[in-house]
Amino acid sequence: MARGLLGAVGTLLLIAGTVFALQGFGVLGGSSMSGSNAWAAAGPVIAAIGLIMLGGAVRSGHRHSPPRQ
């Protein structure tokens, strides 16, 4: 269950960070975040944290178990 939660939070952070970065760079408009240097810097950091969490969730699911007999 913890792996699923870690993966879900990681995915949300990855998506949010990407949107924040695109808004900060001015690619996505219509927000007070659009064209903001703060969000252009924070967005990729948030997305990277999400990617690390998502990778940790995926990696923890690939542990080798001893063969069942």
DALIN-V443125 format. One record per pair of residues at least 12 apart in sequence whose ideal C-beta (glycine too) atoms are under 10 Angstrom apart, sorted by the first residue. I is the first residue (numbers start at 1). GAP is how many residues later the second one is. D is the distance in Angstrom with one decimal. If there is no record, write none. Layout:
i gap d
I GAP D
I GAP D
This chain:
i gap d
2 55 8.6
2 58 8.4
3 53 8.6
3 54 5.0
3 55 8.5
3 56 9.5
3 57 5.2
3 58 5.7
4 53 7.4
4 57 9.3
5 48 9.9
5 52 8.3
6 47 5.6
6 48 7.9
6 49 9.9
6 50 6.1
6 51 4.1
6 52 9.4
6 54 7.6
7 46 7.6
7 47 5.8
7 48 9.5
7 49 8.6
7 50 3.6
7 51 7.0
7 53 9.2
7 54 8.5
8 45 9.4
8 46 9.1
8 49 8.3
9 40 9.7
9 41 7.7
9 44 6.0
9 45 8.7
9 48 8.7
10 39 8.1
10 40 4.8
10 41 7.1
10 42 7.4
10 43 3.2
10 44 3.4
10 45 7.6
10 46 7.4
10 47 5.9
10 48 8.9
11 39 6.8
11 40 9.5
11 42 8.5
11 43 5.9
11 46 8.9
12 38 7.0
12 41 9.4
12 42 9.7
13 33 5.7
13 34 7.0
13 35 9.0
13 36 5.6
13 37 2.9
13 38 8.2
13 39 9.1
13 40 6.5
13 41 8.2
14 32 8.3
14 33 5.3
14 34 8.6
14 35 8.5
14 36 3.4
14 37 5.5
14 38 9.5
14 39 8.2
14 40 6.1
15 31 9.8
15 32 8.2
15 35 7.5
16 27 8.3
16 30 6.2
16 31 7.8
16 34 7.4
17 22 9.8
17 25 7.9
17 26 5.1
17 27 6.6
17 28 7.1
17 29 3.3
17 30 2.9
17 31 7.2
17 32 7.3
17 33 5.7
17 34 8.4
18 25 6.9
18 26 8.5
18 28 8.6
18 29 5.1
18 32 8.6
18 33 9.8
19 12 9.4
19 14 8.9
19 20 9.4
19 24 7.5
19 27 9.5
19 28 9.0
20 13 6.6
20 16 9.2
20 18 9.5
20 19 5.0
20 20 8.5
20 21 9.7
20 22 6.2
20 23 3.5
20 24 8.6
20 25 9.4
20 26 6.1
20 27 7.9
21 12 9.9
21 18 7.1
21 19 6.4
21 20 8.7
21 21 8.1
21 22 2.8
21 23 5.1
21 24 9.0
21 25 8.0
21 26 6.4
22 12 9.2
22 17 9.2
22 18 9.2
22 21 7.3
23 12 8.1
23 13 7.4
23 16 5.7
23 17 8.4
23 20 7.4
24 12 5.2
24 13 6.9
24 14 7.1
24 15 3.2
24 16 3.2
24 17 7.2
24 18 7.3
24 19 5.3
24 20 8.9
25 12 9.5
25 14 8.5
25 15 5.2
25 18 8.1
25 19 9.7
26 14 8.3
